[in-house]
């Protein structure tokens, strides 16, 4: 059973990640450019609802610019490294998360049916750190490629391999781990998301009705399980994203090309945060949140929905 569980985590995460990466690539490109400061016009620091409204207008403007100057290919910039990263990333994440729940449950003497918050939080933290460490170089390359519009006919990077080679040549191995500190900080989102998901799932399941009387095998029972799973995943992702989103922007800024006209822009996590806050305000820290939510919520629903479905199928073999 242990071996089947191992493959279930890989198949569930990999398949869901592959599908969502392709379908949501345009929004991912848009989100990355809004998070960067390469494609946003300088504006006074703004806060509150005004900041989010400005982000909305920028989203439409950049989306139109991509379509006009780059064509449909522009919406799939960085898809290669994204696909190369999302499959192992989701496989690692859910493999570590699933097995960590067992490990931490044993350490804390908690049974799976007890739905312990501490177990889920520790498992999510372990999965987040492991995934960030293993896949950070891939996301650095993806970010660099997505930030190249090519509108002037010039490109710094010819391909994913060329981008990797140039980073190693000019920035060393450390260049491939730009933004890792922000990724570790982003583990808070993973903990928040998966922890809240585990708490919401049984609540929604009870609201949908008890399927134990029919053995949980009918089509209606399967639909109820799917609704409770995806509903919990989407709701948890929305809350987690809004609460922790600034780390996404900081991570993107740290991963982008380190200098502009020879001047280093961002030197570290704290300096990057302070710089964005002073120069751009909340609008900068929440740049690209609308396309991010549009992409990440369906992505979370698909990923966790497929993940749970595959585990159920394999457990019935």
N, C-alpha and C positions, 0 to 999 in steps of 0.2 A: 504493500500500500504506500510505503514511504517513497518508493521510486515513482509510482504513478502520480503522487502529489507533486513531486519535483517537476515532472513533465507538464503537469496541469498548470502550474504557475508560469512556466515558460510559454506554453501555447496560449494561455489566456492573455497574458500581458503582451506578448509579441504580436498576436493577431489583432488585438484591439488597438495597440499602438500604431501598427502599420496602417490600418484603415483610417484612423483619425488623423494621422500625419498627412496623408494625401488629401483628404477631404477638407481639412482646415488649413492647408498651407497658405492660401491667400491672406487669411486673417492673421496667421503667424508672422508673415512678412510685414503686414501693416502694423501689427503690434510692436515688432522689433524696431521699426523705423520711428514710431512714435515714442518709444522708450529712449531711443538715442537722441542726441542733440544735433545730429547731422542734417535732419530733414524738418526740423521745427524752426519757425522764425522766432528770433528773440522777442520776448514780450515781458512786460512788468510782472513781478511775482504776484500771483493771484491765489486766493484761497476759497474754500467752501464751494457752493454750487457753481459759481462762475468758472472755477477751474475745470470742473467736469464738463460744463457746456463748451468751453473752448476746446477741450479734447475731442468732443464730438464733431465740431466743425473741422478740426485738423484731420480727423479720420477720413471724412469725405474728400477733402482736398488732396491728401496723399494717395488715396485709393484711385482718384481720377488721374493724378499725375502718372502713376504706375501704368494704368491702362493706356494712356495717351503716348507716353514716351518709351515704354518697354514692351508693351503688348502682353499677351497672356503668359509668356514665359517669366515675366517679372514677378508674377504672383507665386512662382514656384522656385524662387531663388533660395538656395540652401537646402532644397528638399533632399539632395543626395546625402549630406551628412546628417540631416534630420532622420531619414530612414535608417541610416547606419547607426544612429544613436538611440532612436526610440525603441527599437526592438530589444536590444540588450538592456536598455535602461528600464523598461517596464518589466522585462523578465527578471532582472536583478531585484528591482523594487519589490515585486510581489513574491518572489521566491524568498527573499530575506524577510519580508514582512510576515508571510505565512508561517515560516519556520521560527521566527523570533517570537511570535505569539505563543508558540508551544514552549520555547525556551524560557521566556520571562514568566509565563504562567507557572512553570515548574519552579523557578526561582522564588516567586512570590506566593507559591502554593495556592494558585487560583485555577479552578477548572474552567474549560472553554465556555460552558453554559452560564457561568457567573457573569460574563460580559464585563470584566473588570476594566475600568478606565485606565488605571495605571499600566496594565499589561498592554493595552492597545497603544498608549502613548509611547511607551518604551520601545515597542516593536516598530512603530512608525518612525521614531527618531533613528533607530538602528538602520532601517531601510533607507531613510533619507540620506544619511551620512554615507552609507555604502554606495548608493547610486550616484551621488554627487561626485565622490572621489573617483569612481571608475569611469564616468562619462564626461567629465568636464572638458577635456580636450576637444571632443566632438562638438560640443555646444559653442566653444570659442570659434571654431572654424565655421560653423553654421552662421553664427552671428556676423562674422566678418563678411561672409558672402552675401548675406541678406542686406547688409548696409551699403553694398555697391549697386548703384542704380545703372551705371553705364550710359547715362543720358548724354554724356559728352563724348562718347565713343571710346573712352579709355577705361581700362580695367586693371586694377592692381593684381588681382588673383585670377589665373586662368581656370583653375579647377580646385577641388577640395584638396588634392594632393599638393598642388602648387602653393595653396594657402598655408598648408601645414609646413611645407618646406621653408617658406619665407618667414613664418613665425619662429621656427627653430633657428634660422640663420640670424635674424635680427634681434630676437628677444630671448632666445634660448628656451629650454624646457619650461621655465617659469612662465613663459608667454602662453603656453597651452593651459595653464592653470589660473589664468586671469579670472577674477570673479568667483573663485572657489570659496572665499570667505563669505561672500553674499549667498552662495549656494548653501553653505552650512547654516547661515542665518535663515535661509528659506526652509530648512527642516522644520521650523516652527509651523509653516503652512501645512507641511505633510502631517505633522502631529495633530494639528487642529482639524485638518480635513478627514483623515482616517479615523481619528478618535471620535469626532462628531458623527461620522458616517456609521460607525459601529453602534452608537447609541440611538441614532434615528431609525436604523433599519428594523429592529424588533418593534419599535413603536408603530411605524407605518405598517408593518406586517400584521400587527394586532388590529389596527384600524381597518385593514383590508378584509379581515375575517379569518377565523381559524380554519386551516385546510387539513388538519389532522384527521378529521372524520372521514375524508375521502382518500386519505393516504398521501395527499399532496401530489397525485400523479395525473390529474385531469388537466385539460388544456386551460381551463379557467384558473386552476390552482397555479399553473405555470405562469400565467399572465399576471396574477396577483403578486407572485414572488418577484417577477421582473419589474412591476410598477413600484413595489416597495424598495427594491434595490436601487433602481435608477433614480427614484424620487429622493431617497436618502443621499445618494451620491451627488446629485445636482444641488440640493439644498446645502449640504455640507461644504461643497466647493465654493458656492457663492459667498457664504459667510467667511470661509477661510481666506479667499482671495481679497475681499474688501478689507479685511483686518490686516493682512500681511503684504499687500501689493507693493509698497515702496521697495522692498528688497529685489523685486524683479527689475525695476528700473536701474537700481544701483548695480546689479549684476551685469546688465547689458552695457552700461557705461564703462564698467571696468573691463569688459571683454572687447570693446571696440578698439580700433587702432589707437595706440597709446598717445600719439602726438598729433597735433594740428599745426602745420607750419613750424615744426620743430619744437613746439611748446607742449610739455607734458600736462595733460588736463587733470587726470585723476590718479592719485598715488596710493589710495587705500580706501577701505570701507567707510571709515568715519569722515575722512576728508571729502570723499565723493558725496556723502549724504549732506554734509554741511554746505558744500558748494552748490548742489542742486537746490537746497532749501533757500539759500540766500539769493540766488540768481533767478530762480524760476518758481519758487514757492510750491504749494501743494499741487499746482497744475503740472509741474515737472515730476514730482514724486508719483503722480498718478497718470503720467503720460501713457496712452495706449490701453487704458483699463477697459474701455468699451469693447474693442475688438478682442481683447484678452478674455473678457467674460463670455463674449459670444463664442469664442473658440473653446475655452477651458471647461465650461460647464457641460456642453454636449460631449466633450472628450472624456470628462470624468464619468459621465453616465454610461458611455459606451464601454470604456475600459473596465469599470467595476461590474457593469452588467455582464460583459463577456467573461470576465474573470470568475464571477460567481457561477455563471452558467456552466462553464467548462469544469469547474470543481464538482458541481452536482452530477454532471454527466459521467465523469471519471469515477466518482465515488460509487456510482451505480453499476459500474462494470464488474 
